[in-house]
Amino acid sequence: MMLIFVLLGDMPGRKITFLESYLPNLDEYVVLNEITKEKIDANFGIDSTVIYNPKSYVSKEKSDMESKVFLAAGRMVYAKGFDTLVEAFRIFAQRNSDWKLLLVGDGEELPTIKNKIKKYGLEKRIYTPGKTSDIKEYFLQSSVLLLPSRWEGMPMIVLESLEMGCPIVAFDIDAMRPLVTNGMEGLIVKEKQDANAYAQAMLKIAESEDLRKQMHQASIKKANRFSVDKIMNEWEKLFK
């Protein structure tokens, strides 16, 4: 029997201790991206294998890139950075009066986020419809995904966004590096959790239809790298 340990991203101390105790018994070590591989291999003296998560669905329908709507979605918790996003949208809205934001999801920070939206008078620009079981519906209404996360393992929402042809604006976290190349499938903001820098990226992509359409095509192409068939082939190679 082959024993495999799959590393999902940053690990707190308890998980590190767990990994160290099991290392001698493992045949393979699988990580979700190259950045995690570099860190894990250096810290533990192993040679891990990178296998991405596959995208969760295939869609013939794509965003038509006509809607002046941003989409952000996920659990309303600190790690997702939606507090920073509302600050960024406030700055963005001072220079742009057209685009709106669909902020989809539920969680412990939603009341605080709603209060901040009301405080800034953005109730007619930022909508919070709650959680959904059909994120594709919202992608079809949107043209750009906003991912303000402080950290991620392998954000499935980004794979879904690539599949739907929606470019992404995200902070420069490790998880984004294999998914989005700055200027290709979206924009990567180097200044982490800097609301002003994020707002400038939002303005750049909102004000250029040509840029969005170029990124739309690049996103669809990148999504092919994460097909179920390709990812399954990687796992089959590992077990041979």
URJOMO-V529465 format. One record per backbone hydrogen bond with DSSP energy under -0.5 kcal/mol. NH is the residue of the N-H (numbers start at 1). CO is the residue of the C=O. E is the energy in kcal/mol with one decimal. If there is no record, write none. Layout:
[[NH;CO;E] [NH;CO;E]]
//
This chain:
[[4;2;-0.5] [5;28;-1.6] [6;4;-0.5] [7;5;-0.6] [7;30;-3.3] [8;6;-0.5] [15;12;-0.6] [16;12;-1.8] [17;13;-2.3] [18;14;-1.9] [19;15;-2.6] [20;16;-2.6] [21;17;-1.8] [22;18;-1.2] [22;19;-0.6] [23;19;-1.7] [25;22;-1.7] [26;22;-0.5] [26;23;-1.6] [27;3;-2.4] [28;3;-1.6] [30;5;-2.5] [31;49;-2.8] [32;7;-0.7] [37;33;-1.8] [38;34;-2.2] [39;35;-1.9] [40;36;-3.0] [41;37;-2.9] [42;38;-1.8] [43;39;-2.2] [44;40;-2.5] [45;41;-1.6] [46;41;-0.6] [48;46;-0.5] [49;29;-3.4] [51;31;-2.5] [51;49;-0.6] [55;226;-3.0] [63;164;-2.7] [69;67;-1.6] [70;100;-3.2] [71;144;-2.7] [72;102;-2.6] [74;104;-1.9] [76;106;-1.8] [77;75;-2.1] [80;77;-1.4] [81;78;-1.6] [82;77;-0.5] [85;81;-1.7] [86;82;-2.1] [87;83;-1.5] [88;84;-2.5] [89;85;-2.9] [90;86;-2.0] [91;87;-1.7] [92;88;-2.7] [93;89;-3.0] [94;90;-0.7] [94;91;-0.8] [95;92;-1.8] [96;92;-1.3] [100;68;-1.9] [101;125;-3.0] [102;70;-2.8] [103;101;-0.7] [103;127;-3.2] [104;72;-2.9] [104;102;-0.8] [105;130;-1.1] [109;76;-2.7] [110;107;-1.6] [113;109;-2.4] [114;110;-2.8] [115;111;-2.2] [116;112;-1.9] [117;113;-2.3] [118;114;-2.3] [119;115;-2.5] [120;116;-2.0] [121;118;-1.3] [122;117;-2.7] [125;122;-1.9] [126;122;-2.8] [127;101;-2.9] [130;103;-0.6] [137;134;-0.9] [138;134;-0.6] [138;135;-0.6] [139;135;-1.9] [140;136;-2.1] [141;138;-0.8] [142;139;-1.4] [143;69;-2.6] [144;69;-1.1] [145;167;-2.9] [146;71;-3.3] [147;145;-0.5] [147;169;-3.1] [148;146;-0.5] [150;79;-3.3] [151;79;-1.0] [156;154;-0.6] [158;155;-1.2] [159;155;-1.1] [160;156;-2.5] [161;157;-1.8] [162;158;-2.5] [163;159;-2.1] [164;160;-1.8] [165;161;-0.5] [165;162;-1.1] [166;161;-2.6] [167;143;-0.7] [167;165;-0.6] [168;185;-1.6] [169;145;-2.4] [170;168;-0.5] [170;187;-2.2] [171;147;-1.0] [172;189;-2.0] [173;171;-2.0] [176;173;-1.6] [177;173;-0.6] [177;174;-1.2] [179;176;-1.2] [180;176;-2.8] [182;180;-0.5] [183;186;-3.0] [184;181;-2.8] [185;181;-1.0] [186;181;-0.7] [187;168;-2.3] [189;170;-3.0] [189;187;-0.5] [190;188;-0.7] [192;190;-1.3] [194;191;-1.8] [195;193;-0.9] [198;194;-2.3] [199;195;-2.3] [200;196;-1.9] [201;197;-1.6] [202;198;-2.1] [203;199;-2.4] [204;200;-2.2] [205;201;-2.1] [206;202;-2.2] [207;203;-2.1] [208;205;-0.6] [212;208;-1.9] [213;209;-2.3] [214;210;-2.2] [215;211;-2.4] [216;212;-2.2] [217;213;-1.7] [218;214;-1.9] [219;215;-2.4] [220;216;-1.9] [221;217;-1.9] [222;218;-2.4] [223;219;-2.1] [224;220;-0.7] [224;221;-0.9] [225;222;-1.8] [226;223;-1.8] [227;224;-1.2] [231;227;-2.2] [232;228;-2.8] [233;229;-2.0] [234;230;-1.4] [235;231;-1.8] [236;232;-2.5] [237;233;-2.2] [238;234;-1.6] [239;235;-1.5] [240;236;-0.8] [240;237;-0.7]]
//
